[in-house]
Amino acid sequence: MPRNPSLPPLRGATPLQALGRFFRLYGISSGRASRSEYWWWVLVNLLVTGALQIAGNMLVTGWKWDYTFVIVGSRWPMGSSGASVIGVIATIWALGTLIPSFAVVWRRLHDAGHGGGWFFLILIPIVGWLLLIWLLASKENPDGARFDRPTATTGPDAPLGLRSDAWSRS
């Protein structure tokens, strides 16, 4: 008897649902993530990092914008204590979302029917990035169910927030 997924993809997720699942499934790479679940997280992350970058630039240069936009992780303007605080907040955000970001990419690749190892396409400049984006944007594939398996945190004995009764003992 085939098993149902313990982490079924949440089709048509709203931004709040996607964000909630992103943090609730912190570091869990088994299971699947729907396109909406993944892309809502990408949008929220871009908005947060963009806002932090703009705030850091504004605190250093006033309202003068120098037309540079750097995503978290490269350089942060240091010129005032406010910008330093923004830099610390941005670093905490980047480090705090690093592991769940990898996990949601892994789950999204599973939902598209690919192994999570395809993530390493990111190591190939430009062509690999484009291929990875294409895979992440792919439609769900029923073959992805092969990546569903129970774990201590998602199976029938999991805490209430993650428990799924989809796993039947046969």
C-alpha positions as a Python dict, from the first residue, in 0.01 Angstrom:
ca = {
    (1, 'M'): (0, 0, 0),
    (2, 'P'): (159, 333, -102),
    (3, 'R'): (206, 590, 169),
    (4, 'N'): (74, 940, 154),
    (5, 'P'): (326, 1219, 212),
    (6, 'S'): (399, 1335, 563),
    (7, 'L'): (479, 1680, 429),
    (8, 'P'): (234, 1727, 144),
    (9, 'P'): (297, 2037, -62),
    (10, 'L'): (66, 2324, 26),
    (11, 'R'): (-82, 2413, -312),
    (12, 'G'): (-201, 2773, -345),
    (13, 'A'): (-31, 2883, -24),
    (14, 'T'): (-85, 3241, 87),
    (15, 'P'): (221, 3448, 184),
    (16, 'L'): (151, 3397, 556),
    (17, 'Q'): (99, 3023, 516),
    (18, 'A'): (420, 2993, 315),
    (19, 'L'): (616, 3195, 571),
    (20, 'G'): (469, 2992, 857),
    (21, 'R'): (560, 2663, 691),
    (22, 'F'): (905, 2794, 606),
    (23, 'F'): (990, 2854, 972),
    (24, 'R'): (788, 2563, 1114),
    (25, 'L'): (970, 2313, 890),
    (26, 'Y'): (1309, 2459, 979),
    (27, 'G'): (1577, 2240, 822),
    (28, 'I'): (1345, 1956, 714),
    (29, 'S'): (1439, 1861, 360),
    (30, 'S'): (1221, 1552, 321),
    (31, 'G'): (878, 1601, 175),
    (32, 'R'): (776, 1854, -85),
    (33, 'A'): (706, 2227, -120),
    (34, 'S'): (468, 2371, -376),
    (35, 'R'): (559, 2648, -617),
    (36, 'S'): (354, 2903, -424),
    (37, 'E'): (515, 2795, -99),
    (38, 'Y'): (863, 2843, -242),
    (39, 'W'): (814, 3161, -446),
    (40, 'W'): (626, 3343, -168),
    (41, 'W'): (928, 3280, 54),
    (42, 'V'): (1161, 3414, -218),
    (43, 'L'): (952, 3732, -245),
    (44, 'V'): (937, 3786, 134),
    (45, 'N'): (1312, 3731, 164),
    (46, 'L'): (1386, 3978, -117),
    (47, 'L'): (1159, 4239, 42),
    (48, 'V'): (1319, 4200, 387),
    (49, 'T'): (1677, 4207, 257),
    (50, 'G'): (1596, 4496, 25),
    (51, 'A'): (1440, 4696, 306),
    (52, 'L'): (1742, 4633, 528),
    (53, 'Q'): (1977, 4738, 248),
    (54, 'I'): (1783, 5058, 181),
    (55, 'A'): (1768, 5137, 554),
    (56, 'G'): (2144, 5085, 584),
    (57, 'N'): (2213, 5309, 284),
    (58, 'M'): (1979, 5578, 411),
    (59, 'L'): (2145, 5585, 753),
    (60, 'V'): (2489, 5626, 599),
    (61, 'T'): (2419, 5862, 309),
    (62, 'G'): (2102, 6032, 430),
    (63, 'W'): (1841, 6038, 157),
    (64, 'K'): (2102, 6027, -118),
    (65, 'W'): (2087, 5698, -303),
    (66, 'D'): (2408, 5581, -468),
    (67, 'Y'): (2230, 5340, -705),
    (68, 'T'): (2390, 5029, -562),
    (69, 'F'): (2187, 4742, -437),
    (70, 'V'): (2364, 4456, -266),
    (71, 'I'): (2184, 4153, -130),
    (72, 'V'): (2271, 4048, 226),
    (73, 'G'): (2608, 3888, 264),
    (74, 'S'): (2836, 4114, 62),
    (75, 'R'): (2897, 4458, 208),
    (76, 'W'): (2710, 4671, 455),
    (77, 'P'): (2773, 5042, 480),
    (78, 'M'): (2934, 5129, 808),
    (79, 'G'): (2923, 5491, 900),
    (80, 'S'): (2682, 5535, 1184),
    (81, 'S'): (2572, 5326, 1477),
    (82, 'G'): (2228, 5295, 1316),
    (83, 'A'): (2381, 5140, 1007),
    (84, 'S'): (2581, 4905, 1227),
    (85, 'V'): (2261, 4793, 1398),
    (86, 'I'): (2098, 4739, 1059),
    (87, 'G'): (2402, 4536, 952),
    (88, 'V'): (2374, 4317, 1262),
    (89, 'I'): (2000, 4266, 1202),
    (90, 'A'): (2067, 4177, 838),
    (91, 'T'): (2336, 3930, 937),
    (92, 'I'): (2107, 3765, 1192),
    (93, 'W'): (1832, 3745, 927),
    (94, 'A'): (2071, 3592, 671),
    (95, 'L'): (2211, 3335, 913),
    (96, 'G'): (1871, 3254, 1062),
    (97, 'T'): (1715, 3183, 724),
    (98, 'L'): (2009, 3004, 563),
    (99, 'I'): (1927, 2645, 669),
    (100, 'P'): (1550, 2667, 608),
    (101, 'S'): (1621, 2829, 270),
    (102, 'F'): (1826, 2528, 164),
    (103, 'A'): (1555, 2297, 299),
    (104, 'V'): (1271, 2467, 109),
    (105, 'V'): (1475, 2459, -214),
    (106, 'W'): (1537, 2087, -156),
    (107, 'R'): (1164, 2025, -95),
    (108, 'R'): (1069, 2232, -400),
    (109, 'L'): (1301, 2026, -619),
    (110, 'H'): (1137, 1713, -475),
    (111, 'D'): (792, 1844, -568),
    (112, 'A'): (911, 1900, -925),
    (113, 'G'): (1024, 1536, -934),
    (114, 'H'): (1398, 1600, -901),
    (115, 'G'): (1646, 1502, -634),
    (116, 'G'): (1761, 1775, -398),
    (117, 'G'): (2117, 1737, -525),
    (118, 'W'): (2020, 1939, -831),
    (119, 'F'): (2058, 2238, -600),
    (120, 'F'): (2432, 2220, -663),
    (121, 'L'): (2372, 2354, -1014),
    (122, 'I'): (2413, 2686, -837),
    (123, 'L'): (2788, 2621, -843),
    (124, 'I'): (2790, 2656, -1223),
    (125, 'P'): (2786, 3029, -1302),
    (126, 'I'): (2495, 3165, -1508),
    (127, 'V'): (2395, 2843, -1690),
    (128, 'G'): (2358, 2649, -1364),
    (129, 'W'): (2166, 2934, -1204),
    (130, 'L'): (1925, 2953, -1498),
    (131, 'L'): (1874, 2575, -1497),
    (132, 'L'): (1808, 2578, -1122),
    (133, 'I'): (1553, 2859, -1158),
    (134, 'W'): (1387, 2661, -1435),
    (135, 'L'): (1371, 2350, -1214),
    (136, 'L'): (1234, 2551, -920),
    (137, 'A'): (965, 2703, -1142),
    (138, 'S'): (865, 2365, -1289),
    (139, 'K'): (520, 2225, -1242),
    (140, 'E'): (468, 1965, -971),
    (141, 'N'): (537, 1608, -1074),
    (142, 'P'): (363, 1306, -917),
    (143, 'D'): (703, 1132, -928),
    (144, 'G'): (807, 1362, -644),
    (145, 'A'): (610, 1145, -400),
    (146, 'R'): (907, 907, -395),
    (147, 'F'): (1088, 1163, -174),
    (148, 'D'): (821, 1152, 96),
    (149, 'R'): (921, 957, 403),
    (150, 'P'): (836, 978, 768),
    (151, 'T'): (1086, 1122, 1012),
    (152, 'A'): (1077, 1167, 1387),
    (153, 'T'): (954, 1523, 1335),
    (154, 'T'): (701, 1458, 1058),
    (155, 'G'): (570, 1105, 1106),
    (156, 'P'): (276, 979, 1312),
    (157, 'D'): (457, 1036, 1643),
    (158, 'A'): (557, 1395, 1566),
    (159, 'P'): (456, 1697, 1776),
    (160, 'L'): (105, 1825, 1699),
    (161, 'G'): (221, 2112, 1477),
    (162, 'L'): (388, 1875, 1230),
    (163, 'R'): (200, 1550, 1277),
    (164, 'S'): (39, 1397, 978),
    (165, 'D'): (-207, 1111, 996),
    (166, 'A'): (-129, 1045, 630),
    (167, 'W'): (114, 772, 739),
    (168, 'S'): (-72, 453, 796),
    (169, 'R'): (96, 162, 965),
    (170, 'S'): (68, -138, 738),
}
